Amino acid sequence: MFTALQRMLVTVCFFMGFAHADSYQLSSPDGKLALIVNIKQKISYSLSLNKTPIINDSFAELNFRNDDLTTKLAVVSLDRNTVNRVLTPHVKQKSQKITEHYNEIVLRLNDKKSITFRLYNQGLAYRFSTTKSGVIEVTNEVVAVNFAKNHQVLFPEETSFISHNERLYLPKQLQDISDEQFASLPLLVDAEIAKVVFTETALRDYPGMWIKGSNDNALHGTFPKSVLQSEPKKGSDRNEKIISRANYLAKSQLKNGRDFPWRVFAVGQNDADLLTNQLSYLLADELAIDPSWIKPGKVAWDWWNANNLYNVNFKAGINTQTYKYYIDFAAKYGLEYIILDEGWHHLDDVLNIKNEIDVKEIIAYGKTKNVEVILWVIWKTLENNLDHALDEFAKWGAAGIKVDFMQRDDQTMVQYYWKVAEKAAKHKLLVNFHGSYKPAGLRRTFPNVITREGVRGLEHNKWADYITAEHNLTLPFIRQLAGPMDYTPGAMINSQPENFRIIFNRPMSKTTRVHQMAMYVIFESPLQMLADSPSNYLKEHETTNFISKIPTVWDETSVLSAKLSDHIIIARRLNDEWFIGVMGNGQEREFSITLSFLSHSDYQMESFADGINADTFASDYQTKTQLVNSKSKIKIKLAPNGGWVARLTKQD
């Protein structure tokens, strides 16, 4: 008997000679999603929601070199499985527990491949597997997704496979996207009866998937081929030039076959469903390490604010005194980490430390204040001396590494992510990937990969004006569904759009102060940055003190109201404390919420709201403390590009 972990496994096998049917049906546990799979000359599938089609006659195919294409595809056996259990994530993001409930069909084919389809209440996923041994080369994978209508897509358009995957979500109609236009994942299709976020997970030893159009109602997968040779670009210390690529997507030496990545269609019947969807985690590979040493927390960041310290008696910059100041600031507010970003070492060698800085002294000083240090590195420089560098970082007492500028997700680069994650875990080092592709399951296997970028975040305000409130209200529905995002919130210089200025070394936000504060509740990252200058945070003590109390991981998440690019209202709990975050778009807004999610106790609620003048002076805010309970109704008024945030503490 199972108690906390309940699992039902039902298997039905039909062997060769009995599996003459070429059409197979599957439904989600709640019966709302229905799948039909057809195996004829090709594998095709269709998905409907409440009997209304979403995806029609879509195709899936995986080709190996030397496949016998003359043999008619056939099913030799199948399994049907149902799983219903509760998982405990090792680094909780949205919740302490995750329900995993799905129905599954595994179709074993006559070419030593199989394809598995899973239906959850929250969406569809499929993947290929093979039982082959020896060297295999994947020459092509067909991912052809035909939607029922000419829907709108939020399309993170790219121009090259060399990319940080930091894009805007551009609204396009399916039929307007040509086969020359392509996007990184995840992306969102508004299927009218539901919104569908398309992504992948369990990405390992295989290239990442990108998506192109075809001037019809379909989206097609496209993949970077393996890189055979690359070299640094002339005049660049971090960008690469690809010299040659292979004529295959992936090449692997197999002993007993392998599984390939899951293709994931997260389905939200309302927008709020996407904010709690955990398919990217559920479909990922199982835990590979002891995670007991991993410590989520907040980190003071130096690069965004360009070390603009003031009211100090030393010259601020990349030097020992500056980072001791960061440590003192972090200790004052109980922040767990600081980061030494670009500049602490010579870029040709991660162990060639600049004369102005004593990293060992900084790390030792941090430990006296209970503040740990994370070290930034360029991926290629780290790769050149990986084992020795990680050994040294661990000896110094560093807590983790921020690995930057990979900008690729071909098979070799995906292998690099996994190698760094595994080797860092052996040294008990956290990993934050920047210049990276989207999360695709690695964090479940190696939870020391605690966050990553692959998001157009606050740093872009240093050189552009497109980080709007609407953009901020798009990310949680799409990018965040794939996993944690290191957006780096926390700007203390705030402006409305008409007052926004691009100043690289003294950047600002294009939102109100409280909009920035609410990000700490709404944006998910178990390692969450404070992007602005410690001097600014010290000057704004009331704001900073509140931010410092917001957790970075949660026991429970409740979405009170949400609409893509319009608004988000979320309540999250850790232990007995609740936090509420509200973010609005460019319009002045009013909301009324009921605190029915609270237990039958009284709570003291400390809230920050946009000030009466926040529509013209975006840093304006007002605070309020009041006693509330589960029957309380709270009226919230947002300035344009505004926010609201509250901390609710249970009273004895």
N, C-alpha and C positions, 0 to 999 in steps of 0.2 A: 504494500500500500504506500502511496505517496501522499504527503501532507501538503507542505508549502510548494513542492514541485509535483505537479500533476501532469501526467503524459499518457496519451492514448495513442497507440500505434496499431494501425490496421493495415495489413498487407494482403493484397490480392494479386496473384501472379498468373499470367496467361502465357504459356510457352508456345514456341514455334509449332505451327500446325493448328493452333487454336486462336491465334491472333490475326484473323483475316479482316477484321474491321479496320477501316482506314479513317474513322472519325471517332474522336474521344471527347468527352465532356467533363467539365470540372466546375464546381461552384465554390464561392467563398463560404466560410462558416456561417455567416448570417444570411446567405442565400441571395444577396443583392448583386454580387458580381458573378457573371457566368462566362465561361471560356469554352470555346470549341476549337479543337486541334485536329487538323487533317494531315494525314501522311499519304501522299501520292508520289508524284515525281519529286516534290519538294515538301518541306514542312511549312504549313501555314496555320495561322491562328486568328481568332476573332474574339473580341471582348465586349460584353455589354453590361450595363448597369441598369437594374430594374427593367430588364428586357429592351432597353434602348441602346443601340449600338454606339460604342466609342471607337473601337478599332476593328477594321474589316479586312479580312484576307491579307494579313501581314505575313512576311516571310522571314524565316530564320535558317541560316545555313553556315556550316563551318567546313572549310576545305583544307585538307592536308596535301602536301606534295605526294604524288604517286597514288592518290585516291583512284579507285576504279569507277569512273563516271558512267560506265556502261551498265553497271549493276543497278537494277531497280531498287529504290529505297523501300525498305519494309521494316515493320516492327516485329521483333522476335520474342519479346516479352514485355510486360509492364507491371509496375507496382502502383498501388494507390495507398497513400498514407495520410493520416490525420494526426496532427500534433497540437496539443494544448498544454502549455506549461508556463511557469513564471520564471523569468531570469532576473538575476541580480547583476547589473553592470558593475565592472570593477572600478571605473571612474564614472560615477553617475553624472548625467548631463541634464536631462529633463526630469528624471524620476529615479527613485530608489529601486523600483521594480518595473519590469517590462513584461507584459503579457505577449507570449508568442503563440499564436493560434492560426493554423493554416491547414488547408487541404492541398494535396500534392499528387501529381501523376508523373511517373518516371517511365519514359518510353525508350526501351533499348532497341537499337537499330542494327541492321545486318552489316554495318561497316565499322564495327567496333567503337561506335559512338553511341551516346544516349543524350536525350534532352529531357530536362526536368522543368515542369511548370508548377509554380506554387501560387495559390490564391489566398491572400489574407483579406480581412474586411477592409484593410487599408490599401490594397492594391495587388498588382500582378508582378511576378518575377519569373524569368526563365534563364537557364544556363545549359551549356553543353558540357559533356564529360567524355573521356575516352578511356578505354582499357588497354591501349597500345603500350608496348614497351620499346625501348630503343630511342633513337633520335627521330623526332618529328619536327616538321616545319609547317606552320600554319601559313598558307599562302593567301587566304582570303576569309573574311567572315561577312556574311550578308545579314544586315539588320535593316529591314524594310518595313516601316511602320505606316500603314495606311489608315488615316483617320476617316471617320464617317462623313465629315463635312470640311469645308474650307475654314477651319477655325483660326483664331488669332493665337500667335505664338509670342512669348517673351523670349527673344532670341539673343543670347550673349555672343554676338558675332565676332569672329576672329579673322585675322588676315594671314596667319602662319601657324604651323605646328610648334614654332618656337614662341612661347607665350607664358606670361605669368597667370593667365586665366583670370584677369581682373577686368571684367567687362561690364558695360551697362546692358540692361535687359531691354532690348529694342522691340517694340510692338510691330509685328508683321503678320500678314495673312499667309497661310501655308502656301497658297498658289503663287504668291509673290516672291518666294524664296527659290532661287535657282540652284542648279547643281554646282555652281561656282561659289556660292555663299555657304559658309560653314560656321559652326558655333561649338564652343566647349560646353561641357555639362556641369551642373544640371540645367535644364531649361523647362519651361512651363507651357503647356497647351491648354487653352481655355475651351473645353469641349462642351460648354454651355450647361449640360446637366451635371458637370463636375469639372474640376481642374485636375490636370494630370501633370505631375512632375516626372520627367524622364531622366534617369541617371544610371549609374552602375555601382556595384560594390563587389567585394572579394576580388579586387584587382590585384593580381600577383603574377609575376613572371610572364607578363603579357602587356601589350600596349593599351593605353587609355583609348576610350571611344570618343569620337567627335561626331557631330551631326551636320549633314548638309541637306539642302532642299532638292526639289525636282520639278518645280513649277506646277505641282498638282497637290493633292491632299496628303502627300506622303513625306516622311522624313527618313533619311538613310544614314546608316552608320558609315563612318570613314575612319581610318586608323593610320597613324604614322608607322612607316616600316622601320625595322631595326636599324640603328645607326652603326655603321662599320667603322667610320673614321670621322673625327671632328678635330678642330683646332681653335685656339682663342682668336677672336676677331681682332684685326689689326687696330691698335690704339685702345683696346678695351681690356680691363682687368677681370671681367666677369662674363662677357657674352661670347657665345661660341658660333663658329661657322661650321655647318655640316658639310663635310667633304664628300661622303658617299653613304648610301643606304643599301641595305640588303634587298633581295627580291622576295622577302617573306616578312610577315608581321611578327612572328615569334618562332624561335627555335629552342627546343628543350630536349634534354636527355631524361627519358622516363624509365622507371622500373616497373611500376604497377599502374600506369595511367595517371590521369590528373583531371581535376575540375577546372573549368574556365570561368571567367567572371559572370556574375549575375547581371542581366539587363532588367532594370527596375522601372515599373510604372506605378508611382505613388498616386493614389486616387483620393481626392478630397471632395466630398459632396457639398461641403461648404468650405470657405477659405480657412476657417479655424482648424479644420482637420489636418491641414498640412503642417501646422505648427507643432503638433504632437506626434507626427508620423516618424516611426523609428525603423523603417525597413532597411535603411542603409546599415544600421548596426545589427539587426536581427539576422541578416543574410551573410554577414561577414564571417571570416574564419574564427574558430574558437581561440581562447586565451592561450598564449604560449609561454608566459613568464609568471613569476610570483610578483603581484602588483602591490604588495603591502607597503612598500616604501614610497609609493607615488603620492605626492602632496599637491593637490590643486591650490590655487591661490591667485593673488594679484601681484603685478610686477610694475615697478616704476621704470619708464622707458625714456631713453635719452635722445634718440635720433630725431623724432618728430619735432621736438621743441628746440633742437639745435643747441642743447646745453645752455639755454638762455637763463642763467642764474643771476640773481641780483640781491643786494643787501648782504653780500658776503665779503670777506676780507682776503680773497684770493682770486686769481684770474681763472675764470671758468673755462673748461675745455676738456679734452681727453687727457686727463691727468688724475693722479691718485686723490688729490684733495676733492675734486669734483665728485668722484664716485663715493667717497666717504660721506659727502653731503647727501647724496642720494640714499645711502644706507641710513643715515640719521633720520632723513625724512620718512623712509619706509618703516623704520622702527617706531617712529612717533605715532604712525597710524596703523600699525599692525600688519603692514603689507609683507608678504612672505618672500618676495624676490625683488632684485633689481637686475637690469640687463646691461651688459657692456656691448653696445652695438658697434657699427663700423668705426674703425679707427684705432682700436687698442693694439692691433698687431699689423705688421707689414703684410700686404696682401699676397705676397709670393710665398708666405710660410706662416701657418697658424701658430707656430711656436716661436716666431721671431717677434718678440714683444717690443713695442716702441719704448724709447728711453724715458719718456715723460710719465709712464704709468707702471705701477708695481701691482700686477694682478694678484700675486700670492698674498700681498699685504692687504689688498682690498677684500679678498675672500675671507682671510683670517679676521679682519675687522668686522665684516658682516656677521660672522658666526658669533662674535661677542654680543651682537645686537639681535640675534635670532633672525637674520636676514640672509638669504642665500643668493648666489650670483649665477646668472646664465650668460653664456659667451656666444657672441655672433661669429659665424664663419661663412666664407664662400664655399659652396659645395665642392668645387673642383680642387681648391687648395686643401680642403679637409681630406678629400679622396686620395690625394697624392701622399698623405702620411697618416692614414686613418687610424690604424691600430696604435701607433705611437702617440698620436695627438690625444686620442681618447684616454689612453693610459695616463698621460700627463695631466689632462683636465681633471681626472678623478683624483690623482695624487694632490693636486692643488686644492681639492675640496669643492670644485664647481658643482652646481646642482643640475646643469643642463646645457644644451646647445641650441642655438637658433641657426638653422642651416638655410642658406639663401641662394637664389639665382639659378635654380635648376632649369626652369623654363621649358621643360620637356616632359613627355610621358610615354616615350617609346619603351620597348621592352627593357632595354639596358638601364634606362633611368628608373623605371619602376623597380627593377631589381636593386638599384642603389638605395632607394627609400627603405626597402625591407632590410637590406644589409646594415644601414645606419641604425635603424630601429633596434635590430637584434644586438648589435655590438654595443650600442649605447645602454641598452637594458642591462647587459652584463656588468657595466660600470655604474649602474644605478644613476644614469643621466636621463633627464627629461629631454624631449626633442620637440622643437617648434619649427615646422617647415615653412619657409617663406619663398617667394618666387616659385610657387608650387602649383601642382594641379589640385583639383577638388578632393576632399576626403572620399575614400573609396574602400573603407573597411579595415584599413591597417590598424586603426586605433583600438579595435576590439582585440586583435591578436597581440599587439604590443601597445598597451595603454599608456606606456611612457611617452608615446607620440600624443602629447596632451592637447595640442591644437595645431592649426595651420592656417596659412593665408589663403591664396586662391580666391580672393574676394576684393572688390573695389571698395576700399575702406577709407578711413579718415586721412591717411597719408596723402591721398590725392588732392586734398585741399591745399597742399603746399604749392601745387602747380596748375590747378584747374578749378573750375567753378561748377562742376556737374554733380557733386555729392549733395543732392537735395534731400529734403525730408521724404519725398516720394520714393527716391532710390533706397533710402534707409528702410522704408516700409515695404519694399519688395524683397530684400535679402532674406528675411526670416522665412518667407513662404517657399523660397526656391533654394538658394545657396545653403542656408542653414539646415535644410532637410537632409543634405548629404553628410553633415557633421559639423563639429565646432568650427567657428570662423574667428580668426584673429583680426577683427576689424580695427582694433586699437581706439576705443572711444575715450572721451573725457576732456574735450577742449574746454578751457576756461575763458578764452576770448571768443565771444559769441556774437553773431550778427544776423540780422535779417538779410534776405537776398540783395536788397537795394544798397546795403552798407558793406556787403562782402568784398574783400580785397584779397588778391593772391599775393602773399608775402612768404617766400620760401622759408626764411629763418624765424619768422614770428607768425605762424599760421593760426587760423581761426576756423570756427565752424560756421556753417550756413544754416544754423538752427539755434533755438534758444538754449540757454544753460540747462534747463530741466529736461529738454529733449535728450541732451547728452547724458544726463544722469539716468534717465529711464532706460538707456541702452544697457546699463549694467544689469538690469532685470530681464530685459527682452532678448538681447543678443547673448548667445551661448558660447562660452569658451572657458573650460576649466582652468586655463591660465589666461587671465584677463588683464590687459594693459591699462595703465594710466598714462596717457600719451603726452600730457602737457608738462611744463616745467615744474619741478618741486617748489620753486619760488612762487609760482602762480598758485599752486595748491595751498601753500602755507598762507598766502595772502587771502585765499578764499577758504578759510578754515571750516566754516559751517558746511559748505558744499562737500569738501574733502572728507570731513569726519563722517558725513552720511554715506558717501560712496564707499568708504573703508569698511562699513558694516555690511555691505551687500555681499552675499556668498557668490561663489563661482560655480557651485554644483548644487543640485536641488533634490529633495525627497519627493516633491510633488509639483506638478504644473497644472494650472487650470486656466484655460483661455476663456475670458469673460466676453470678449467681442473682438472680431478681427475682420478686416476687409483689405485685400491686396492693394497696396499703394495708397490706402486711405487712412487706416488707423489700426492700432493693436492695443488691446487691454489684456494684460496677463497678470495672474496672481501665482506666485511661487512660494513654496514652503521649504525651509530647512529646520529640522527639529520642531520647536514650538513657535518659531517666528515666521511670519508671512511678509512678503514684499509684493507690492503692486507696481507695475510699470505701465505707463500710457504714452504712446507716441502718436502724434498727429501729422497731417500733411500740411500743405501750404495755406490751407483755409483755417480761419478761426473756428473752433469747435466747442461743443458742449455735450457732455455725456452724464448719465446717471447710472451708477452701479450699485448693486446690492451685495453685501458681504456675506452671502449665504454659505460660502465655502468655509467659514470659520467654525470652530468647535463651539460648544455651549459654554463659553467663557467670555469674560470681558478682555478687551485688548486696548492697549494704548497705541494710538496711531499718530506717528510723526510724518507729516507730508510736506513735500515741496511742490509748489505750483508756479506756473508762469506769473510773473508780476504784472501789475496793471499796465505797466509801460513796456512789457516785453515785445509788443508789436513794433516798437521803434528802437528800443534798447534791449537786445535779445538776452543780455546777461541778467536782466531783472527777474527776481523771483520773490516769492513770499512763503513763509513756513507757518505751519499750524500743528498744534498738538491737541488731540481730543480722545475721549473714551468711546469705543465702538464695540458692537457685538454682531452676531450673525444676522440680526434684523435691521442693521443700520443701512441707510441709503446715503450714498455720497455723490454730491454734484461736483463735476469736474469741468473746468473751463480752460481751454487751451488757446494760447496765442497762435497766430500763423507759425507753422514749423515748430510747434511747441510740444510740451510734454508735462507729465505729472508723475510723481513717484512717492511711494509711502512705505514705511516700515511699521509692522504691527507686532507688538510685543505682548505676549500673554501675561495677564495679571493673576497673581496668586489669590 
